């Protein structure tokens, strides 16, 4: 099986991306109208950030990344990971740090705030993919497989939990596990690591009250409807009031004063209220098709690094999105993870589109007899 000489990107994957981005923009535009009831200046700032940093710069970065040979990232994976670690440290430096909501997750560049965790996610994916590619079959051993993964996970824990950013640490760990498993990691080691992770989560819940509160709220959302359970309750009201076909585009009531973070964590609830059960299912199916096609690209690419990077990036995107939707449906504890391509966050959108551009480049190197099926 040779490599396609035409080197075209995977069209179904690209089309699913375009639909998600376009639909996401309309959903975000509607949800952001809820900000007008409180502050027009905030509305202008948020929409400017989403359009300029998210859509325009993100779109440009996606196109550029789709033409950069993915082997470039392999050659520079160590330095990219090292630099991503450096940017994570900047959030703790006085004068650069931006402290908000009890967390150090941003630093200043002029008048803009940057969340380096978005870049760090990609750095981890690159480095793990490059490492497991270099050790080849040894990835199934403890010395060359399990131990390096544990070391990267510990580094991630130190950088992310110190902020604190438990949600991003969980997502990075999931992507790392996916790469480790795809590279040849043993299921025995995977299950052992998951058990250790569960124990660490229990310890973290007792050490950090907000984690324990999320778990308690998840177990009984109605226990404190005006406090910790307020967001879940309002989300369920919004989703339920959407019915089968929804209230219609722009007609959400909950986004005005009732639903916390209508352009962020709760944006899926706004979409469900306006487009109903049918629209909600359509959004979920779009993400699942995007994921299916991404994994299919990984399966077709013969290059080990390209395959592992594709798996890591797809898991990063789908895990955050599914966690966000599951939290709004009260089938998972609340989290701060965004609904990728839809939620507010210029930095998150930019790096998500940049990551997808890398996958599009990798898709150019699919086996000829299997490509474009």
C-alpha positions as CSV (number, residue, x, y, z in Angstrom):
1,X,0.0,0.0,0.0
2,X,1.6,3.2,-1.1
3,X,1.1,6.8,0.0
4,X,-1.4,8.9,-2.0
5,X,0.5,11.2,-4.4
6,X,-2.3,13.7,-4.4
7,X,-1.9,14.3,-0.7
8,X,-5.4,15.6,-0.1
9,X,-6.7,16.1,3.4
10,X,-9.4,13.8,4.7
11,X,-12.6,15.6,3.3
12,X,-15.2,14.1,5.7
13,X,-13.0,15.1,8.7
14,X,-12.6,18.6,7.3
15,X,-16.3,18.9,6.5
16,X,-17.2,17.8,10.1
17,X,-14.8,20.5,11.4
18,X,-16.3,23.2,9.3
19,X,-19.9,22.3,10.3
20,X,-18.9,22.3,14.0
21,X,-17.1,25.7,13.8
22,X,-20.0,27.4,11.8
23,X,-22.7,25.9,14.1
24,X,-20.6,26.8,17.1
25,X,-20.3,30.4,16.0
26,X,-24.1,30.8,15.7
27,X,-24.6,29.1,19.0
28,X,-22.0,31.3,20.7
29,X,-23.5,34.4,19.0
30,X,-26.9,33.6,20.5
31,X,-25.6,32.7,23.9
32,X,-23.5,35.9,24.1
33,X,-26.6,38.0,23.8
34,X,-27.2,37.1,27.4
35,X,-24.2,39.4,28.3
36,X,-26.0,42.5,26.9
37,X,-28.4,42.4,29.9
38,X,-25.4,43.0,32.2
39,X,-22.8,44.9,30.2
40,X,-22.4,45.9,26.6
41,X,-18.7,46.5,27.0
42,X,-18.3,42.9,28.2
43,X,-20.3,41.7,25.2
44,X,-18.0,43.6,22.8
45,X,-14.8,42.3,24.5
46,X,-15.9,38.7,24.5
47,X,-17.1,38.7,20.9
48,X,-14.0,40.4,19.7
49,X,-11.8,37.9,21.5
50,X,-13.8,34.9,20.1
51,X,-13.8,36.2,16.5
52,X,-10.3,37.6,16.2
53,X,-8.3,35.1,18.3
54,X,-10.6,32.1,17.9
55,X,-12.0,32.1,14.4
56,X,-9.7,34.3,12.4
57,X,-6.3,33.5,14.0
58,X,-7.5,30.0,14.7
59,X,-8.6,29.5,11.1
60,X,-5.3,30.8,9.8
61,X,-3.3,28.6,12.1
62,X,-5.3,25.6,11.0
63,X,-4.6,26.2,7.4
64,X,-0.9,26.8,8.0
65,X,-0.6,23.7,10.2
66,X,-2.3,21.6,7.5
67,X,0.6,22.3,5.2
68,X,3.5,21.9,7.7
69,X,4.9,18.3,7.4
70,X,4.0,16.6,10.7
71,X,7.5,15.2,11.0
72,X,8.5,18.8,11.9
73,X,6.7,18.4,15.2
74,X,8.5,15.1,15.9
75,X,11.9,16.7,15.4
76,X,11.2,19.5,17.7
77,X,8.9,17.7,20.2
78,X,11.3,17.9,23.1
79,X,11.8,21.7,22.8
80,X,8.2,22.3,22.2
81,X,7.3,20.4,25.4
82,X,10.1,22.2,27.3
83,X,8.8,25.6,26.1
84,X,5.2,24.6,27.0
85,X,6.4,23.8,30.6
86,X,8.1,27.2,30.7
87,X,4.9,29.0,29.7
88,X,3.0,27.2,32.5
89,X,5.5,28.6,35.0
90,X,4.7,32.2,33.8
91,X,1.3,32.1,35.4
92,X,3.0,32.3,38.9
93,X,5.4,35.2,38.1
94,X,4.3,38.5,39.8
95,X,3.6,41.1,37.2
96,X,2.7,38.6,34.5
97,X,0.2,36.5,36.4
98,X,-3.5,37.0,36.1
99,X,-5.3,35.7,39.1
100,X,-9.0,35.0,38.7
101,X,-11.6,32.9,40.4
102,X,-9.1,31.5,42.9
103,X,-6.8,30.2,40.1
104,X,-3.5,31.1,38.4
105,X,-4.3,30.0,34.8
106,X,-3.4,33.0,32.7
107,X,-0.6,35.5,32.1
108,X,-0.5,38.9,30.5
109,X,0.8,39.7,27.0
110,X,0.1,43.4,26.7
111,X,-3.7,43.8,27.2
112,X,-4.5,40.2,26.5
113,X,-4.6,37.2,28.8
114,X,-3.2,33.9,27.6
115,X,-4.0,30.4,29.0
116,X,-0.8,28.4,28.5
117,X,-2.5,25.1,29.4
118,X,-3.9,25.0,25.9
119,X,-0.3,25.0,24.5
120,X,0.9,22.6,27.2
121,X,-1.7,20.0,26.1
122,X,-0.2,19.9,22.6
123,X,3.3,19.8,24.0
124,X,2.5,16.7,26.0
125,X,0.9,15.0,23.0
126,X,4.0,15.7,20.8
127,X,6.5,14.6,23.4
128,X,4.7,11.3,24.3
129,X,4.1,10.5,20.7
130,X,7.8,11.1,19.8
131,X,9.0,9.1,22.8
132,X,6.9,6.1,22.1
133,X,7.8,6.2,18.4
134,X,11.5,6.2,19.3
135,X,11.3,3.2,21.7
136,X,9.0,1.3,19.3
137,X,8.1,-2.2,20.7
138,X,9.7,-1.3,24.0
139,X,6.6,0.8,24.8
140,X,5.1,-2.3,26.4
141,X,7.9,-2.5,29.0
142,X,7.9,-0.7,32.3
143,X,11.2,1.1,31.8
144,X,10.5,2.5,28.3
145,X,6.7,2.6,28.5
146,X,5.0,2.9,31.8
147,X,7.7,4.8,33.7
148,X,8.1,7.6,31.1
149,X,4.3,8.0,31.1
150,X,4.2,8.2,34.8
151,X,7.0,10.8,34.8
152,X,5.1,13.0,32.3
153,X,1.9,12.6,34.3
154,X,3.7,13.7,37.5
155,X,5.1,16.7,35.7
156,X,1.6,17.6,34.5
157,X,0.2,17.2,38.0
158,X,2.8,19.5,39.4
159,X,2.2,22.2,36.8
160,X,-1.6,22.0,36.5
161,X,-2.8,21.1,40.0
162,X,-0.7,24.0,41.4
163,X,-2.8,26.5,39.5
164,X,-5.2,24.7,40.3
165,X,-6.6,23.2,37.1
166,X,-7.9,19.7,37.9
167,X,-10.0,19.5,34.7
168,X,-7.1,20.1,32.3
169,X,-5.0,17.6,34.2
170,X,-7.7,15.0,33.8
171,X,-8.0,15.6,30.1
172,X,-4.2,15.6,29.5
173,X,-4.0,12.3,31.5
174,X,-6.8,10.8,29.3
175,X,-4.9,11.8,26.1
176,X,-1.7,10.4,27.5
177,X,-3.4,7.1,28.3
178,X,-4.8,6.9,24.8
179,X,-1.3,7.5,23.3
180,X,0.2,4.9,25.7
181,X,-2.3,2.3,24.9
182,X,-2.1,2.9,21.1
183,X,1.7,2.7,21.3
184,X,1.5,-0.8,22.8
185,X,1.0,-0.3,26.5
186,X,-0.3,-3.3,28.4
187,X,-3.9,-3.3,29.6
188,X,-2.6,-4.5,33.0
189,X,-0.5,-1.3,33.3
190,X,-3.4,0.8,32.1
191,X,-5.8,-0.6,34.7
192,X,-3.2,-0.2,37.4
193,X,-2.7,3.4,36.5
194,X,-6.4,4.0,36.5
195,X,-6.7,2.5,40.0
196,X,-3.9,4.7,41.2
197,X,-5.7,7.7,39.6
198,X,-8.9,6.9,41.4
199,X,-7.1,6.8,44.7
200,X,-5.4,10.1,44.0
201,X,-8.8,11.6,43.1
202,X,-10.2,10.6,46.5
203,X,-7.2,12.1,48.2
204,X,-7.5,15.3,46.1
205,X,-11.2,15.5,47.0
206,X,-10.4,15.6,50.7
207,X,-7.5,18.0,50.2
208,X,-9.4,20.4,48.1
209,X,-13.0,21.3,49.2
210,X,-14.1,22.5,45.8
211,X,-13.5,19.0,44.3
212,X,-15.5,17.4,47.1
213,X,-18.3,19.9,46.6
214,X,-18.5,19.0,42.9
215,X,-18.8,15.4,43.8
216,X,-21.5,16.0,46.4
217,X,-23.4,18.2,44.0
218,X,-23.2,15.5,41.3
219,X,-24.6,12.9,43.8
220,X,-27.5,15.1,44.8
221,X,-27.9,18.2,42.6
222,X,-31.1,19.2,44.5
223,X,-29.4,19.4,47.9
224,X,-28.5,23.0,47.5
225,X,-30.5,24.4,44.5
226,X,-29.5,28.0,45.2
227,X,-25.9,27.3,46.0
228,X,-23.6,24.6,44.7
229,X,-26.4,22.9,42.7
230,X,-27.7,26.2,41.1
231,X,-25.8,25.8,37.8
232,X,-26.9,22.2,37.3
233,X,-30.5,23.0,38.2
234,X,-30.7,25.9,35.8
235,X,-29.0,23.9,33.1
236,X,-31.6,21.1,33.4
237,X,-34.4,23.6,33.3
238,X,-32.9,25.1,30.1
239,X,-32.5,21.7,28.5
240,X,-35.9,20.5,29.6
241,X,-37.7,23.6,28.3
242,X,-36.2,23.1,24.9
243,X,-38.5,20.1,24.3
244,X,-38.2,18.2,21.1
245,X,-37.5,21.0,18.6
246,X,-36.5,23.9,20.9
247,X,-37.7,27.5,21.4
248,X,-35.9,28.6,18.2
249,X,-32.6,30.3,17.4
250,X,-31.9,33.2,19.8
251,X,-35.0,32.5,21.9
252,X,-33.3,31.1,25.0
253,X,-34.7,32.5,28.2
254,X,-32.2,30.9,30.6
255,X,-29.2,32.7,29.2
256,X,-30.6,36.0,30.5
257,X,-29.6,36.2,34.2
258,X,-30.6,32.7,35.1
259,X,-27.9,30.4,33.6
260,X,-24.3,30.9,34.9
261,X,-21.6,31.1,32.2
262,X,-24.0,31.0,29.2
263,X,-21.1,31.4,26.8
264,X,-18.8,29.1,28.7
265,X,-19.5,26.0,30.7
266,X,-23.3,26.2,30.2
267,X,-23.4,26.9,26.4
268,X,-24.7,23.4,25.6
269,X,-27.7,24.1,27.8
270,X,-28.4,27.3,25.8
271,X,-28.1,25.3,22.5
272,X,-30.4,22.6,23.9
273,X,-33.0,25.1,24.9
274,X,-33.0,26.8,21.5
275,X,-32.7,23.7,19.3
276,X,-34.3,21.0,21.5
277,X,-33.7,17.3,21.7
278,X,-33.2,17.0,18.0
279,X,-30.6,19.8,17.9
280,X,-28.8,18.4,21.0
281,X,-28.5,14.9,19.4
282,X,-27.3,16.5,16.2
283,X,-24.5,18.3,18.1
284,X,-23.4,15.1,19.9
285,X,-23.5,13.1,16.6
286,X,-21.3,15.7,15.0
287,X,-18.7,15.4,17.7
288,X,-18.9,11.6,17.5
289,X,-18.4,11.6,13.7
290,X,-15.5,14.0,14.1
291,X,-14.0,11.5,16.6
292,X,-14.7,8.5,14.4
293,X,-13.1,10.1,11.4
294,X,-10.1,11.2,13.4
295,X,-9.5,7.7,14.7
296,X,-9.9,6.4,11.2
297,X,-7.2,8.7,10.0
298,X,-5.0,7.4,12.8
299,X,-5.7,3.8,11.7
300,X,-4.7,4.6,8.0
301,X,-1.5,6.4,8.7
302,X,1.5,4.1,8.7
303,X,3.8,6.5,10.4
304,X,3.8,5.8,14.2
305,X,4.3,9.4,15.3
306,X,1.5,10.6,13.0
307,X,-0.8,7.9,14.4
308,X,-0.1,8.7,18.0
309,X,-0.4,12.5,17.6
310,X,-3.8,12.0,15.9
311,X,-5.1,9.8,18.7
312,X,-3.9,12.3,21.3
313,X,-5.4,15.4,19.6
314,X,-8.7,13.7,19.0
315,X,-9.0,12.5,22.6
316,X,-8.1,16.0,23.8
317,X,-10.9,17.5,21.8
318,X,-13.6,14.9,22.3
319,X,-13.0,14.3,26.0
320,X,-13.4,18.0,26.9
321,X,-16.5,18.3,24.8
322,X,-18.2,15.2,26.1
323,X,-17.3,16.1,29.7
324,X,-18.8,19.5,29.2
325,X,-22.1,18.1,27.8
326,X,-22.3,15.4,30.4
327,X,-21.9,17.9,33.2
328,X,-24.8,20.0,31.8
329,X,-26.9,16.8,31.7
330,X,-25.9,16.0,35.3
331,X,-24.4,12.7,34.4
332,X,-20.9,13.9,35.4
333,X,-19.7,16.3,38.1
334,X,-19.5,20.0,37.0
335,X,-16.2,20.9,35.3
336,X,-14.6,23.9,33.8
337,X,-13.8,22.2,30.5
338,X,-15.1,24.0,27.4
339,X,-17.3,22.7,24.6
340,X,-14.6,22.9,21.9
341,X,-15.4,25.0,18.8
342,X,-18.5,26.4,20.6
343,X,-17.7,27.8,24.1
344,X,-16.1,31.2,24.7
345,X,-12.3,31.1,24.8
346,X,-10.1,32.6,22.1
347,X,-7.0,30.8,23.2
348,X,-8.8,27.4,23.4
349,X,-10.3,27.9,20.0
350,X,-7.0,29.0,18.4
351,X,-5.1,25.9,19.7
352,X,-8.0,23.5,19.0
353,X,-8.0,24.6,15.3
354,X,-4.2,24.6,15.2
355,X,-4.3,21.0,16.5
356,X,-6.9,20.0,13.9
357,X,-4.7,21.5,11.2
358,X,-1.9,19.1,12.3
359,X,-4.4,16.1,12.0
360,X,-5.4,17.4,8.5
361,X,-1.7,17.4,7.5
362,X,-1.3,13.8,8.9
363,X,-4.4,12.8,6.9
364,X,-2.5,13.7,3.7
365,X,-0.3,10.7,4.3
366,X,-2.9,8.0,4.4
367,X,-2.5,4.7,2.6
368,X,-3.5,5.0,-1.1
369,X,-5.8,2.0,-1.2
370,X,-7.7,3.2,1.9
371,X,-7.7,7.0,1.5
372,X,-10.9,9.0,1.0
373,X,-13.2,6.1,1.7
